[in-house]
Amino acid sequence: MSWQERYVQQFYRGRPGWIDGTAQFHQMCSRYITRDSRVLEIGAGPPNPTSEFLSRVSRSVIGLDVDAAVKTNPFLKEAHLYDGKVFPFPDASFGAVLTDYALEHVEDPPALFREVHRVLVPGGVFLFRTPNIFHYVSFFSRFLPDSISPWLRNRPSDHPVYPKFFRCNSERACRRTLSESGFEVLDLALIEKEPSYGMKSRFLFLPMMVYERLVNSTPLFRQLRANILCAARRA
């Protein structure tokens, strides 16, 4: 067993009640998605854990992406290419729209949110996970080359590098943009999990773990946590 596996097991997976960020996001989604929900996944891309999860909770998962790799995703009932402007679907087509780690790459979030609002049925739910710009990883990623991310994770990159804009990546920006686009926030959480960007060295992992313990110790530091999970309803 590598030191990375041993540390993650000792300090995270072995702790009672601990779950990783993906599992927590999926738990949030499962509260709002049913088997009969027609679901649109924006930025579905190639096979990934969220598409697989959606295929288990819904009979109809439609993928949308600017990258043709979405056509290789076996967990989707349909896969569509996106021009970055208008969704190729009629009004009120979906009961839920979801995007996982894609909002940070959107240049015009209000325009995207308006399209999400348009294709949702009244009362439909918009769910997303995105990095928090006030976290140190997001902050420094704006200035460092993209190639450093897989190096810090100690694993090869599993997806193409897309431009990052971080234009709706704080709690305040999310709440404001959702409200202006006709959504009511149902649930919004800021979370900090294991230091996945510290897997290259113990000298990175251990201080990052101290940071995780600190920001999770009190709600006063919640704005410094890594990720934003959100569920909002079309009002």
C-alpha positions as CSV (number, residue, x, y, z in Angstrom):
1,M,0.0,0.0,0.0
2,S,1.4,3.4,-1.0
3,W,1.7,6.2,1.5
4,Q,-1.1,8.0,-0.3
5,E,-3.5,5.1,0.1
6,R,-2.4,4.7,3.7
7,Y,-2.9,8.3,4.6
8,V,-6.3,8.6,2.9
9,Q,-7.5,5.5,4.7
10,Q,-6.1,6.6,8.1
11,F,-7.2,10.2,8.0
12,Y,-10.3,10.1,5.9
13,R,-11.9,6.8,4.8
14,G,-11.4,5.2,8.1
15,R,-13.2,8.0,10.0
16,P,-16.8,7.1,11.0
17,G,-19.3,8.8,8.8
18,W,-16.8,10.2,6.3
19,I,-17.8,10.3,2.6
20,D,-16.0,11.8,-0.3
21,G,-17.2,14.9,-2.2
22,T,-18.6,12.9,-5.2
23,A,-20.7,10.7,-2.9
24,Q,-22.0,13.8,-1.0
25,F,-22.9,15.5,-4.3
26,H,-24.7,12.4,-5.5
27,Q,-26.6,12.2,-2.2
28,M,-27.9,15.7,-2.8
29,C,-28.9,14.8,-6.3
30,S,-30.7,11.7,-5.2
31,R,-33.0,13.8,-3.1
32,Y,-34.4,15.6,-6.1
33,I,-34.1,13.1,-9.0
34,T,-36.5,10.2,-9.4
35,R,-36.7,7.2,-11.8
36,D,-39.2,9.1,-13.9
37,S,-37.1,12.4,-14.0
38,R,-35.8,13.2,-17.5
39,V,-32.3,14.5,-16.7
40,L,-30.0,16.7,-18.7
41,E,-26.3,16.5,-17.8
42,I,-24.4,19.5,-19.1
43,G,-20.7,18.8,-19.7
44,A,-21.3,15.0,-19.5
45,G,-18.1,14.2,-21.5
46,P,-16.8,10.6,-21.7
47,P,-17.7,7.9,-19.1
48,N,-17.6,9.3,-15.6
49,P,-18.9,8.5,-12.1
50,T,-21.7,11.1,-12.2
51,S,-23.1,9.9,-15.5
52,E,-23.0,6.4,-14.1
53,F,-24.8,7.5,-11.0
54,L,-27.5,9.3,-13.0
55,S,-28.1,6.2,-15.1
56,R,-28.9,4.3,-11.9
57,V,-31.4,6.8,-10.5
58,S,-33.1,7.9,-13.7
59,R,-34.4,6.1,-16.8
60,S,-33.6,8.9,-19.1
61,V,-30.3,10.7,-19.0
62,I,-29.4,13.1,-21.8
63,G,-25.9,14.4,-22.2
64,L,-24.8,17.7,-23.6
65,D,-21.2,18.8,-24.3
66,V,-19.0,21.0,-26.5
67,D,-16.7,18.0,-26.9
68,A,-17.6,15.1,-29.2
69,A,-16.2,12.7,-26.5
70,V,-19.7,12.8,-25.1
71,K,-20.7,10.4,-27.8
72,T,-18.6,7.7,-26.1
73,N,-20.4,7.9,-22.8
74,P,-22.3,4.6,-22.5
75,F,-24.4,5.9,-19.5
76,L,-26.4,8.3,-21.6
77,K,-29.6,7.6,-23.4
78,E,-28.8,10.4,-25.9
79,A,-25.7,12.5,-26.4
80,H,-25.8,16.0,-28.1
81,L,-23.2,18.5,-29.1
82,Y,-23.5,22.0,-27.7
83,D,-22.6,25.2,-29.5
84,G,-22.0,27.0,-26.2
85,K,-25.1,29.2,-26.7
86,V,-28.5,27.6,-27.1
87,F,-29.5,24.1,-25.9
88,P,-30.9,22.0,-28.7
89,F,-34.1,21.2,-26.8
90,P,-37.6,22.7,-26.6
91,D,-38.9,24.5,-23.6
92,A,-39.8,22.5,-20.5
93,S,-38.1,19.4,-21.6
94,F,-36.5,18.2,-18.4
95,G,-37.3,17.6,-14.8
96,A,-33.7,18.1,-13.7
97,V,-30.6,19.6,-15.1
98,L,-27.2,18.8,-13.6
99,T,-23.6,19.9,-14.2
100,D,-20.5,18.6,-12.3
101,Y,-17.3,20.6,-12.4
102,A,-18.2,22.5,-15.5
103,L,-19.6,25.9,-14.3
104,E,-16.0,27.2,-13.7
105,H,-15.5,26.8,-17.5
106,V,-18.5,28.9,-18.5
107,E,-17.8,32.3,-19.8
108,D,-21.4,33.6,-19.5
109,P,-23.1,31.9,-16.5
110,P,-26.3,34.1,-16.6
111,A,-26.8,33.0,-20.3
112,L,-26.3,29.4,-19.3
113,F,-28.7,29.7,-16.3
114,R,-31.4,31.2,-18.6
115,E,-31.1,28.2,-20.9
116,V,-31.3,25.9,-17.9
117,H,-34.4,27.7,-16.7
118,R,-36.0,27.5,-20.2
119,V,-35.6,23.7,-20.6
120,L,-36.7,22.9,-17.1
121,V,-40.3,22.2,-16.3
122,P,-41.9,24.5,-13.7
123,G,-40.6,23.3,-10.4
124,G,-37.7,21.4,-12.1
125,V,-34.4,21.3,-10.3
126,F,-30.9,22.6,-11.3
127,L,-28.1,20.8,-9.5
128,F,-24.4,21.6,-9.7
129,R,-20.9,21.1,-8.1
130,T,-18.2,23.6,-8.8
131,P,-15.0,24.9,-7.2
132,N,-15.1,27.8,-4.8
133,I,-12.9,30.7,-6.0
134,F,-11.9,31.5,-2.4
135,H,-10.2,28.1,-2.0
136,Y,-6.4,28.1,-2.4
137,V,-6.5,25.5,-5.3
138,S,-9.0,27.6,-7.3
139,F,-7.2,30.8,-6.5
140,F,-3.7,29.6,-7.7
141,S,-5.1,27.7,-10.7
142,R,-5.9,31.1,-12.2
143,F,-2.1,31.8,-12.4
144,L,-0.4,28.4,-12.7
145,P,-0.2,26.3,-15.8
146,D,-2.9,23.6,-16.2
147,S,-0.3,20.9,-16.4
148,I,0.5,21.3,-12.7
149,S,-2.9,19.9,-11.6
150,P,-2.3,16.2,-12.6
151,W,1.3,16.5,-11.2
152,L,-0.1,17.6,-7.8
153,R,-2.6,14.8,-7.9
154,N,0.1,12.3,-8.8
155,R,-1.9,10.9,-11.7
156,P,-2.3,11.6,-15.4
157,S,-5.0,14.0,-16.5
158,D,-8.3,12.3,-17.2
159,H,-9.9,15.0,-19.3
160,P,-8.9,17.8,-21.8
161,V,-7.9,21.2,-20.5
162,Y,-10.6,23.8,-21.0
163,P,-10.3,27.5,-20.2
164,K,-11.4,28.5,-16.7
165,F,-13.3,31.7,-16.0
166,F,-14.6,31.3,-12.4
167,R,-17.4,33.8,-13.0
168,C,-20.0,32.1,-10.8
169,N,-17.8,30.4,-8.2
170,S,-18.6,31.9,-4.9
171,E,-21.7,31.4,-2.7
172,R,-22.7,35.0,-3.3
173,A,-22.3,34.9,-7.1
174,C,-24.2,31.6,-7.2
175,R,-27.1,32.9,-5.2
176,R,-27.3,36.2,-7.1
177,T,-27.1,34.6,-10.6
178,L,-29.7,32.0,-9.7
179,S,-32.1,34.5,-8.3
180,E,-31.7,36.8,-11.3
181,S,-32.3,33.8,-13.6
182,G,-35.6,32.8,-11.9
183,F,-34.4,30.1,-9.5
184,E,-35.0,29.5,-5.8
185,V,-32.1,28.0,-3.9
186,L,-33.2,24.8,-2.1
187,D,-29.8,23.7,-0.8
188,L,-26.3,25.1,-0.9
189,A,-23.3,23.6,0.9
190,L,-19.6,24.4,0.9
191,I,-17.5,21.4,1.5
192,E,-13.8,20.5,2.0
193,K,-12.7,16.9,1.7
194,E,-9.4,15.0,1.4
195,P,-6.5,17.0,-0.1
196,S,-6.5,15.4,-3.6
197,Y,-4.0,18.0,-4.8
198,G,-1.5,17.0,-2.1
199,M,-0.8,13.4,-3.4
200,K,2.6,14.2,-4.8
201,S,4.3,14.6,-1.5
202,R,3.7,14.2,2.2
203,F,5.0,17.8,2.5
204,L,2.0,18.9,0.6
205,F,-0.5,16.4,1.9
206,L,0.0,17.1,5.6
207,P,-0.3,20.9,5.7
208,M,-3.3,20.6,3.3
209,M,-4.9,18.2,5.8
210,V,-4.4,20.7,8.6
211,Y,-6.1,23.3,6.4
212,E,-9.0,20.8,5.8
213,R,-9.4,20.3,9.6
214,L,-9.3,24.0,10.2
215,V,-12.0,25.1,7.7
216,N,-14.3,22.2,8.7
217,S,-13.9,23.0,12.4
218,T,-16.3,26.0,12.4
219,P,-18.9,27.6,10.1
220,L,-16.9,30.8,10.3
221,F,-14.4,29.3,7.7
222,R,-17.0,27.8,5.4
223,Q,-16.3,30.3,2.7
224,L,-12.8,29.0,2.4
225,R,-13.8,25.4,1.6
226,A,-13.0,23.8,-1.7
227,N,-16.4,23.1,-3.5
228,I,-19.9,24.5,-3.8
229,L,-22.8,22.0,-4.0
230,C,-26.1,23.5,-5.0
231,A,-29.7,22.6,-5.7
232,A,-32.1,25.2,-7.0
233,R,-35.7,25.1,-8.3
234,R,-37.2,26.8,-11.2
235,A,-39.6,29.2,-9.4
